[in-house]
């Protein structure tokens, strides 16, 4: 999965937040829905302009960010 085919960052769209190409749906919205327990099918019903591949791209994008960024957890 090449998430770069599905995700874009443009300062003129959603204040430069990562979005699904061709939409104003932020990647964080897709990930928030998945984290809340929604299935990909439920997300696709709520956002008809999304594709299953775009949902997978959001997950792949988050995985890459998690590999690159260190988050300090409070003790």
N, CA, C and O atoms as a CHARMM CRD file, in Angstrom:
* protein
*
  300
    1    1 UNK  N      0.84300  -1.18100   0.00000 PROA 1      0.00000
    2    1 UNK  CA     0.00000   0.00000   0.00000 PROA 1      0.00000
    3    1 UNK  C      0.88800   1.24300   0.00000 PROA 1      0.00000
    4    1 UNK  O      1.69400   1.44100   0.90900 PROA 1      0.00000
    5    2 UNK  N      0.73300   2.06000  -1.00800 PROA 2      0.00000
    6    2 UNK  CA     1.44300   3.33000  -1.07600 PROA 2      0.00000
    7    2 UNK  C      0.46400   4.43100  -0.66300 PROA 2      0.00000
    8    2 UNK  O     -0.30100   4.94200  -1.48100 PROA 2      0.00000
    9    3 UNK  N      0.50500   4.78100   0.61700 PROA 3      0.00000
   10    3 UNK  CA    -0.45400   5.76100   1.13000 PROA 3      0.00000
   11    3 UNK  C     -0.33100   7.10600   0.43600 PROA 3      0.00000
   12    3 UNK  O     -1.29000   7.87900   0.43200 PROA 3      0.00000
   13    4 UNK  N      0.81300   7.40900  -0.14800 PROA 4      0.00000
   14    4 UNK  CA     1.02200   8.69200  -0.81100 PROA 4      0.00000
   15    4 UNK  C      0.11700   8.87400  -2.02800 PROA 4      0.00000
   16    4 UNK  O     -0.08300   9.99700  -2.48900 PROA 4      0.00000
   17    5 UNK  N     -0.42300   7.79200  -2.54200 PROA 5      0.00000
   18    5 UNK  CA    -1.35800   7.87400  -3.66400 PROA 5      0.00000
   19    5 UNK  C     -2.74000   8.35000  -3.20900 PROA 5      0.00000
   20    5 UNK  O     -3.55000   8.75600  -4.04200 PROA 5      0.00000
   21    6 UNK  N     -3.02100   8.30900  -1.91000 PROA 6      0.00000
   22    6 UNK  CA    -4.35500   8.59700  -1.38900 PROA 6      0.00000
   23    6 UNK  C     -4.41100   9.78000  -0.42800 PROA 6      0.00000
   24    6 UNK  O     -5.49500  10.28500  -0.13600 PROA 6      0.00000
   25    7 UNK  N     -3.26700  10.22400   0.06300 PROA 7      0.00000
   26    7 UNK  CA    -3.24500  11.24800   1.10400 PROA 7      0.00000
   27    7 UNK  C     -2.43700  12.44400   0.62500 PROA 7      0.00000
   28    7 UNK  O     -1.39100  12.30100  -0.00900 PROA 7      0.00000
   29    8 UNK  N     -2.95300  13.63100   0.94800 PROA 8      0.00000
   30    8 UNK  CA    -2.27500  14.86100   0.55200 PROA 8      0.00000
   31    8 UNK  C     -2.26400  15.85300   1.70800 PROA 8      0.00000
   32    8 UNK  O     -3.09900  15.79500   2.61100 PROA 8      0.00000
   33    9 UNK  N     -1.30900  16.75200   1.65500 PROA 9      0.00000
   34    9 UNK  CA    -1.24800  17.85900   2.61300 PROA 9      0.00000
   35    9 UNK  C     -1.12700  19.13400   1.79400 PROA 9      0.00000
   36    9 UNK  O     -0.17300  19.31400   1.03700 PROA 9      0.00000
   37   10 UNK  N     -2.10500  20.01200   1.95900 PROA 10     0.00000
   38   10 UNK  CA    -2.14000  21.26900   1.21500 PROA 10     0.00000
   39   10 UNK  C     -2.53200  22.36800   2.19400 PROA 10     0.00000
   40   10 UNK  O     -3.57200  22.27900   2.84600 PROA 10     0.00000
   41   11 UNK  N     -1.71200  23.39400   2.29900 PROA 11     0.00000
   42   11 UNK  CA    -1.97400  24.47500   3.25100 PROA 11     0.00000
   43   11 UNK  C     -3.31600  25.16000   2.99400 PROA 11     0.00000
   44   11 UNK  O     -3.86400  25.79700   3.89300 PROA 11     0.00000
   45   12 UNK  N     -3.84700  25.03600   1.78300 PROA 12     0.00000
   46   12 UNK  CA    -5.11400  25.66900   1.43500 PROA 12     0.00000
   47   12 UNK  C     -6.32900  24.79800   1.78000 PROA 12     0.00000
   48   12 UNK  O     -7.47000  25.24900   1.67800 PROA 12     0.00000
   49   13 UNK  N     -6.08100  23.56700   2.18100 PROA 13     0.00000
   50   13 UNK  CA    -7.17900  22.63600   2.48900 PROA 13     0.00000
   51   13 UNK  C     -7.03500  22.16500   3.92500 PROA 13     0.00000
   52   13 UNK  O     -5.99500  21.62600   4.30300 PROA 13     0.00000
   53   14 UNK  N     -8.06300  22.36100   4.71800 PROA 14     0.00000
   54   14 UNK  CA    -8.10500  21.90900   6.11500 PROA 14     0.00000
   55   14 UNK  C     -6.87300  22.35600   6.90300 PROA 14     0.00000
   56   14 UNK  O     -6.33500  21.60300   7.71500 PROA 14     0.00000
   57   15 UNK  N     -6.44100  23.58000   6.65400 PROA 15     0.00000
   58   15 UNK  CA    -5.32700  24.17600   7.40000 PROA 15     0.00000
   59   15 UNK  C     -4.05000  23.34300   7.33200 PROA 15     0.00000
   60   15 UNK  O     -3.25800  23.33600   8.27400 PROA 15     0.00000
   61   16 UNK  N     -3.85600  22.64900   6.22700 PROA 16     0.00000
   62   16 UNK  CA    -2.63100  21.87800   6.04800 PROA 16     0.00000
   63   16 UNK  C     -2.61100  20.52500   6.73100 PROA 16     0.00000
   64   16 UNK  O     -1.56300  19.88300   6.79900 PROA 16     0.00000
   65   17 UNK  N     -3.74800  20.08200   7.23400 PROA 17     0.00000
   66   17 UNK  CA    -3.81400  18.74900   7.84600 PROA 17     0.00000
   67   17 UNK  C     -3.86400  17.68600   6.74200 PROA 17     0.00000
   68   17 UNK  O     -4.35200  17.94900   5.64300 PROA 17     0.00000
   69   18 UNK  N     -3.36800  16.51500   7.03600 PROA 18     0.00000
   70   18 UNK  CA    -3.39600  15.41900   6.07300 PROA 18     0.00000
   71   18 UNK  C     -4.84200  15.04100   5.76800 PROA 18     0.00000
   72   18 UNK  O     -5.63800  14.78500   6.67200 PROA 18     0.00000
   73   19 UNK  N     -5.16600  15.01100   4.47300 PROA 19     0.00000
   74   19 UNK  CA    -6.52100  14.68500   4.02000 PROA 19     0.00000
   75   19 UNK  C     -6.46900  13.60900   2.94900 PROA 19     0.00000
   76   19 UNK  O     -5.43700  13.37800   2.32000 PROA 19     0.00000
   77   20 UNK  N     -7.59700  12.96400   2.75900 PROA 20     0.00000
   78   20 UNK  CA    -7.74500  12.01500   1.66300 PROA 20     0.00000
   79   20 UNK  C     -7.83100  12.83600   0.37200 PROA 20     0.00000
   80   20 UNK  O     -8.62700  13.77000   0.28100 PROA 20     0.00000
   81   21 UNK  N     -7.01800  12.49000  -0.61300 PROA 21     0.00000
   82   21 UNK  CA    -6.99300  13.24000  -1.87400 PROA 21     0.00000
   83   21 UNK  C     -8.38300  13.37200  -2.46100 PROA 21     0.00000
   84   21 UNK  O     -9.17000  12.42600  -2.46200 PROA 21     0.00000
   85   22 UNK  N     -8.67200  14.57200  -2.96400 PROA 22     0.00000
   86   22 UNK  CA    -9.94500  14.82600  -3.61500 PROA 22     0.00000
   87   22 UNK  C    -11.08400  15.08300  -2.65600 PROA 22     0.00000
   88   22 UNK  O    -12.22700  15.24900  -3.08000 PROA 22     0.00000
   89   23 UNK  N    -10.78500  15.11800  -1.35600 PROA 23     0.00000
   90   23 UNK  CA   -11.82200  15.35800  -0.35200 PROA 23     0.00000
   91   23 UNK  C    -11.30100  16.37000   0.66700 PROA 23     0.00000
   92   23 UNK  O    -10.14800  16.79500   0.61200 PROA 23     0.00000
   93   24 UNK  N    -12.16000  16.73300   1.57300 PROA 24     0.00000
   94   24 UNK  CA   -11.74700  17.51900   2.73200 PROA 24     0.00000
   95   24 UNK  C    -11.87300  16.66000   3.99700 PROA 24     0.00000
   96   24 UNK  O    -12.04400  17.17600   5.10200 PROA 24     0.00000
   97   25 UNK  N    -11.78600  15.36400   3.81200 PROA 25     0.00000
   98   25 UNK  CA   -11.85900  14.43200   4.93700 PROA 25     0.00000
   99   25 UNK  C    -10.45500  14.22000   5.46400 PROA 25     0.00000
  100   25 UNK  O     -9.59200  13.67700   4.77600 PROA 25     0.00000
  101   26 UNK  N    -10.23800  14.65800   6.69900 PROA 26     0.00000
  102   26 UNK  CA    -8.91100  14.53000   7.28900 PROA 26     0.00000
  103   26 UNK  C     -8.63000  13.07400   7.67000 PROA 26     0.00000
  104   26 UNK  O     -9.52500  12.33000   8.07000 PROA 26     0.00000
  105   27 UNK  N     -7.38100  12.70300   7.53700 PROA 27     0.00000
  106   27 UNK  CA    -6.94800  11.36000   7.92300 PROA 27     0.00000
  107   27 UNK  C     -7.29900  11.11600   9.38400 PROA 27     0.00000
  108   27 UNK  O     -7.69500  10.01100   9.75300 PROA 27     0.00000
  109   28 UNK  N     -7.15700  12.13400  10.20800 PROA 28     0.00000
  110   28 UNK  CA    -7.46600  11.97200  11.63400 PROA 28     0.00000
  111   28 UNK  C     -8.92100  11.59800  11.86200 PROA 28     0.00000
  112   28 UNK  O     -9.22400  10.88500  12.81900 PROA 28     0.00000
  113   29 UNK  N     -9.82600  12.05600  11.01500 PROA 29     0.00000
  114   29 UNK  CA   -11.24700  11.69600  11.14500 PROA 29     0.00000
  115   29 UNK  C    -11.42600  10.19900  10.89300 PROA 29     0.00000
  116   29 UNK  O    -12.14200   9.52000  11.62900 PROA 29     0.00000
  117   30 UNK  N    -10.77600   9.69600   9.85700 PROA 30     0.00000
  118   30 UNK  CA   -10.85000   8.26400   9.55100 PROA 30     0.00000
  119   30 UNK  C    -10.27900   7.45700  10.71500 PROA 30     0.00000
  120   30 UNK  O    -10.88100   6.47600  11.15200 PROA 30     0.00000
  121   31 UNK  N     -9.12100   7.87200  11.21100 PROA 31     0.00000
  122   31 UNK  CA    -8.48500   7.14700  12.31200 PROA 31     0.00000
  123   31 UNK  C     -9.30100   7.24000  13.59700 PROA 31     0.00000
  124   31 UNK  O     -9.40600   6.25700  14.33000 PROA 31     0.00000
  125   32 UNK  N     -9.87600   8.39900  13.87900 PROA 32     0.00000
  126   32 UNK  CA   -10.73600   8.54500  15.05800 PROA 32     0.00000
  127   32 UNK  C    -11.92300   7.59200  14.99200 PROA 32     0.00000
  128   32 UNK  O    -12.29700   6.98400  15.99500 PROA 32     0.00000
  129   33 UNK  N    -12.51100   7.46500  13.81300 PROA 33     0.00000
  130   33 UNK  CA   -13.64000   6.54700  13.64700 PROA 33     0.00000
  131   33 UNK  C    -13.22500   5.10000  13.85400 PROA 33     0.00000
  132   33 UNK  O    -13.94500   4.32800  14.48800 PROA 33     0.00000
  133   34 UNK  N    -12.06800   4.73100  13.32200 PROA 34     0.00000
  134   34 UNK  CA   -11.57600   3.37200  13.53700 PROA 34     0.00000
  135   34 UNK  C    -11.29200   3.13000  15.01300 PROA 34     0.00000
  136   34 UNK  O    -11.62000   2.07000  15.54800 PROA 34     0.00000
  137   35 UNK  N    -10.68400   4.11200  15.67000 PROA 35     0.00000
  138   35 UNK  CA   -10.36800   3.98300  17.09500 PROA 35     0.00000
  139   35 UNK  C    -11.63100   3.87500  17.93900 PROA 35     0.00000
  140   35 UNK  O    -11.62400   3.25300  19.00200 PROA 35     0.00000
  141   36 UNK  N    -12.71200   4.48100  17.46500 PROA 36     0.00000
  142   36 UNK  CA   -13.98300   4.41900  18.18800 PROA 36     0.00000
  143   36 UNK  C    -14.70800   3.09600  17.96600 PROA 36     0.00000
  144   36 UNK  O    -15.76200   2.85300  18.55200 PROA 36     0.00000
  145   37 UNK  N    -14.13800   2.24400  17.11700 PROA 37     0.00000
  146   37 UNK  CA   -14.71700   0.92200  16.91500 PROA 37     0.00000
  147   37 UNK  C    -15.53800   0.76000  15.65500 PROA 37     0.00000
  148   37 UNK  O    -16.09500  -0.31300  15.42200 PROA 37     0.00000
  149   38 UNK  N    -15.63100   1.80300  14.82700 PROA 38     0.00000
  150   38 UNK  CA   -16.36900   1.67000  13.58500 PROA 38     0.00000
  151   38 UNK  C    -15.59300   0.78400  12.62000 PROA 38     0.00000
  152   38 UNK  O    -14.36200   0.77500  12.62300 PROA 38     0.00000
  153   39 UNK  N    -16.30300   0.05900  11.81600 PROA 39     0.00000
  154   39 UNK  CA   -15.66900  -0.76400  10.78900 PROA 39     0.00000
  155   39 UNK  C    -15.42400   0.10300   9.54900 PROA 39     0.00000
  156   39 UNK  O    -15.97600   1.19600   9.41700 PROA 39     0.00000
  157   40 UNK  N    -14.59700  -0.40100   8.65900 PROA 40     0.00000
  158   40 UNK  CA   -14.36000   0.31300   7.40400 PROA 40     0.00000
  159   40 UNK  C    -15.67000   0.50700   6.65400 PROA 40     0.00000
  160   40 UNK  O    -15.89700   1.56700   6.07200 PROA 40     0.00000
  161   41 UNK  N    -16.53500  -0.50200   6.66100 PROA 41     0.00000
  162   41 UNK  CA   -17.82300  -0.38700   5.97000 PROA 41     0.00000
  163   41 UNK  C    -18.68000   0.72400   6.56100 PROA 41     0.00000
  164   41 UNK  O    -19.33800   1.45800   5.82400 PROA 41     0.00000
  165   42 UNK  N    -18.67800   0.85300   7.88400 PROA 42     0.00000
  166   42 UNK  CA   -19.45300   1.91600   8.52700 PROA 42     0.00000
  167   42 UNK  C    -18.89100   3.29400   8.17000 PROA 42     0.00000
  168   42 UNK  O    -19.65000   4.23900   7.95700 PROA 42     0.00000
  169   43 UNK  N    -17.58300   3.40400   8.10700 PROA 43     0.00000
  170   43 UNK  CA   -16.96000   4.67700   7.72900 PROA 43     0.00000
  171   43 UNK  C    -17.30100   5.01100   6.28200 PROA 43     0.00000
  172   43 UNK  O    -17.60400   6.16000   5.96300 PROA 43     0.00000
  173   44 UNK  N    -17.25300   4.01900   5.41500 PROA 44     0.00000
  174   44 UNK  CA   -17.58500   4.23800   4.01100 PROA 44     0.00000
  175   44 UNK  C    -19.04100   4.66300   3.83600 PROA 44     0.00000
  176   44 UNK  O    -19.35300   5.44200   2.93500 PROA 44     0.00000
  177   45 UNK  N    -19.92800   4.16300   4.68300 PROA 45     0.00000
  178   45 UNK  CA   -21.32700   4.59000   4.62800 PROA 45     0.00000
  179   45 UNK  C    -21.47000   6.04300   5.06300 PROA 45     0.00000
  180   45 UNK  O    -22.26600   6.78900   4.49300 PROA 45     0.00000
  181   46 UNK  N    -20.70200   6.44400   6.06900 PROA 46     0.00000
  182   46 UNK  CA   -20.77000   7.81700   6.56900 PROA 46     0.00000
  183   46 UNK  C    -20.10600   8.81200   5.62100 PROA 46     0.00000
  184   46 UNK  O    -20.51000   9.97300   5.54800 PROA 46     0.00000
  185   47 UNK  N    -19.10100   8.35900   4.90600 PROA 47     0.00000
  186   47 UNK  CA   -18.33600   9.21500   3.99700 PROA 47     0.00000
  187   47 UNK  C    -18.28500   8.55400   2.62000 PROA 47     0.00000
  188   47 UNK  O    -17.29100   7.91200   2.28100 PROA 47     0.00000
  189   48 UNK  N    -19.34200   8.70300   1.82900 PROA 48     0.00000
  190   48 UNK  CA   -19.42200   8.00900   0.53900 PROA 48     0.00000
  191   48 UNK  C    -18.31400   8.35400  -0.45400 PROA 48     0.00000
  192   48 UNK  O    -18.07400   7.60100  -1.39700 PROA 48     0.00000
  193   49 UNK  N    -17.63800   9.48300  -0.25300 PROA 49     0.00000
  194   49 UNK  CA   -16.56600   9.84300  -1.18200 PROA 49     0.00000
  195   49 UNK  C    -15.27200   9.07600  -0.89300 PROA 49     0.00000
  196   49 UNK  O    -14.33100   9.13400  -1.68500 PROA 49     0.00000
  197   50 UNK  N    -15.21900   8.36600   0.22400 PROA 50     0.00000
  198   50 UNK  CA   -14.05100   7.55100   0.56000 PROA 50     0.00000
  199   50 UNK  C    -14.11000   6.20800  -0.15700 PROA 50     0.00000
  200   50 UNK  O    -15.17300   5.74300  -0.56800 PROA 50     0.00000
  201   51 UNK  N    -12.95200   5.60900  -0.29200 PROA 51     0.00000
  202   51 UNK  CA   -12.85600   4.23500  -0.79900 PROA 51     0.00000
  203   51 UNK  C    -12.20600   3.37400   0.27700 PROA 51     0.00000
  204   51 UNK  O    -11.58600   3.88200   1.21100 PROA 51     0.00000
  205   52 UNK  N    -12.35500   2.10500   0.13100 PROA 52     0.00000
  206   52 UNK  CA   -11.72400   1.17200   1.06200 PROA 52     0.00000
  207   52 UNK  C    -10.20400   1.36900   1.05500 PROA 52     0.00000
  208   52 UNK  O     -9.55400   1.28200   2.09700 PROA 52     0.00000
  209   53 UNK  N     -9.64600   1.63400  -0.13000 PROA 53     0.00000
  210   53 UNK  CA    -8.21700   1.87100  -0.24900 PROA 53     0.00000
  211   53 UNK  C     -7.79500   3.12800   0.51500 PROA 53     0.00000
  212   53 UNK  O     -6.71000   3.16500   1.09500 PROA 53     0.00000
  213   54 UNK  N     -8.63600   4.14300   0.51600 PROA 54     0.00000
  214   54 UNK  CA    -8.32300   5.37500   1.24400 PROA 54     0.00000
  215   54 UNK  C     -8.29900   5.11500   2.75100 PROA 54     0.00000
  216   54 UNK  O     -7.46500   5.67500   3.46200 PROA 54     0.00000
  217   55 UNK  N     -9.19900   4.27700   3.23800 PROA 55     0.00000
  218   55 UNK  CA    -9.20200   3.92200   4.65900 PROA 55     0.00000
  219   55 UNK  C     -7.91800   3.17100   4.99200 PROA 55     0.00000
  220   55 UNK  O     -7.28500   3.44400   6.01300 PROA 55     0.00000
  221   56 UNK  N     -7.53200   2.22600   4.13800 PROA 56     0.00000
  222   56 UNK  CA    -6.28100   1.49300   4.35300 PROA 56     0.00000
  223   56 UNK  C     -5.07900   2.43300   4.29500 PROA 56     0.00000
  224   56 UNK  O     -4.12000   2.26500   5.04900 PROA 56     0.00000
  225   57 UNK  N     -5.13100   3.41400   3.40800 PROA 57     0.00000
  226   57 UNK  CA    -4.03700   4.38200   3.30100 PROA 57     0.00000
  227   57 UNK  C     -3.91100   5.19700   4.58100 PROA 57     0.00000
  228   57 UNK  O     -2.80100   5.50500   5.01400 PROA 57     0.00000
  229   58 UNK  N     -5.03800   5.54600   5.18700 PROA 58     0.00000
  230   58 UNK  CA    -5.00300   6.29400   6.45500 PROA 58     0.00000
  231   58 UNK  C     -4.30100   5.46900   7.53100 PROA 58     0.00000
  232   58 UNK  O     -3.52300   6.00500   8.32100 PROA 58     0.00000
  233   59 UNK  N     -4.57500   4.17800   7.56000 PROA 59     0.00000
  234   59 UNK  CA    -3.92600   3.29900   8.54100 PROA 59     0.00000
  235   59 UNK  C     -2.43000   3.20500   8.24200 PROA 59     0.00000
  236   59 UNK  O     -1.60700   3.27000   9.15500 PROA 59     0.00000
  237   60 UNK  N     -2.08500   3.05500   6.98100 PROA 60     0.00000
  238   60 UNK  CA    -0.67500   2.96500   6.60100 PROA 60     0.00000
  239   60 UNK  C      0.06400   4.26100   6.92800 PROA 60     0.00000
  240   60 UNK  O      1.21300   4.22400   7.37000 PROA 60     0.00000
  241   61 UNK  N     -0.57700   5.39000   6.71800 PROA 61     0.00000
  242   61 UNK  CA     0.00400   6.69600   7.04400 PROA 61     0.00000
  243   61 UNK  C      0.26900   6.78600   8.54400 PROA 61     0.00000
  244   61 UNK  O      1.34400   7.21900   8.96100 PROA 61     0.00000
  245   62 UNK  N     -0.70100   6.38100   9.35200 PROA 62     0.00000
  246   62 UNK  CA    -0.53900   6.41400  10.80800 PROA 62     0.00000
  247   62 UNK  C      0.58100   5.47800  11.25100 PROA 62     0.00000
  248   62 UNK  O      1.34600   5.80700  12.15800 PROA 62     0.00000
  249   63 UNK  N      0.67700   4.32100  10.61800 PROA 63     0.00000
  250   63 UNK  CA     1.74100   3.38000  10.96200 PROA 63     0.00000
  251   63 UNK  C      3.10500   3.98800  10.67200 PROA 63     0.00000
  252   63 UNK  O      4.03600   3.83400  11.46200 PROA 63     0.00000
  253   64 UNK  N      3.22800   4.67200   9.55200 PROA 64     0.00000
  254   64 UNK  CA     4.51300   5.29600   9.23500 PROA 64     0.00000
  255   64 UNK  C      4.83500   6.40400  10.23100 PROA 64     0.00000
  256   64 UNK  O      5.98200   6.52400  10.66000 PROA 64     0.00000
  257   65 UNK  N      3.85800   7.20800  10.60500 PROA 65     0.00000
  258   65 UNK  CA     4.09300   8.25100  11.60300 PROA 65     0.00000
  259   65 UNK  C      4.52400   7.64600  12.93000 PROA 65     0.00000
  260   65 UNK  O      5.39300   8.19200  13.61100 PROA 65     0.00000
  261   66 UNK  N      3.92600   6.53200  13.29800 PROA 66     0.00000
  262   66 UNK  CA     4.26600   5.88800  14.57300 PROA 66     0.00000
  263   66 UNK  C      5.70500   5.37300  14.56400 PROA 66     0.00000
  264   66 UNK  O      6.36200   5.35000  15.60400 PROA 66     0.00000
  265   67 UNK  N      6.18900   4.96400  13.40800 PROA 67     0.00000
  266   67 UNK  CA     7.57500   4.50400  13.30800 PROA 67     0.00000
  267   67 UNK  C      8.56100   5.65900  13.40100 PROA 67     0.00000
  268   67 UNK  O      9.68800   5.47800  13.86200 PROA 67     0.00000
  269   68 UNK  N      8.14900   6.83100  12.96900 PROA 68     0.00000
  270   68 UNK  CA     9.04800   7.97100  12.86800 PROA 68     0.00000
  271   68 UNK  C      9.04600   8.87200  14.10300 PROA 68     0.00000
  272   68 UNK  O      9.99000   9.63600  14.30400 PROA 68     0.00000
  273   69 UNK  N      8.04500   8.80000  14.90200 PROA 69     0.00000
  274   69 UNK  CA     7.88100   9.76000  15.98300 PROA 69     0.00000
  275   69 UNK  C      7.92700   9.07000  17.33200 PROA 69     0.00000
  276   69 UNK  O      7.33100   8.00900  17.51800 PROA 69     0.00000
  277   70 UNK  N      8.62600   9.66600  18.25600 PROA 70     0.00000
  278   70 UNK  CA     8.68700   9.15000  19.61400 PROA 70     0.00000
  279   70 UNK  C      7.72200   9.94400  20.47400 PROA 70     0.00000
  280   70 UNK  O      7.79000  11.17200  20.52200 PROA 70     0.00000
  281   71 UNK  N      6.82700   9.24700  21.15100 PROA 71     0.00000
  282   71 UNK  CA     5.88000   9.89900  22.04700 PROA 71     0.00000
  283   71 UNK  C      6.28600   9.54300  23.46700 PROA 71     0.00000
  284   71 UNK  O      6.33700   8.36500  23.82100 PROA 71     0.00000
  285   72 UNK  N      6.57500  10.54300  24.27800 PROA 72     0.00000
  286   72 UNK  CA     6.95600  10.32300  25.66700 PROA 72     0.00000
  287   72 UNK  C      5.69700  10.09100  26.49200 PROA 72     0.00000
  288   72 UNK  O      4.79400  10.92700  26.51900 PROA 72     0.00000
  289   73 UNK  N      5.65100   8.96800  27.14900 PROA 73     0.00000
  290   73 UNK  CA     4.49700   8.61200  27.99400 PROA 73     0.00000
  291   73 UNK  C      4.77000   9.01400  29.42600 PROA 73     0.00000
  292   73 UNK  O      5.83000   8.70000  29.96800 PROA 73     0.00000
  293   74 UNK  N      3.82400   9.70700  30.05100 PROA 74     0.00000
  294   74 UNK  CA     4.03700  10.07300  31.46000 PROA 74     0.00000
  295   74 UNK  C      4.08700   8.81900  32.34400 PROA 74     0.00000
  296   74 UNK  O      3.41800   7.82100  32.07500 PROA 74     0.00000
  297   75 UNK  N      4.87900   8.89700  33.37900 PROA 75     0.00000
  298   75 UNK  CA     5.04800   7.74600  34.27400 PROA 75     0.00000
  299   75 UNK  C      3.87400   7.57400  35.19600 PROA 75     0.00000
  300   75 UNK  O      3.85900   6.65200  36.01100 PROA 75     0.00000
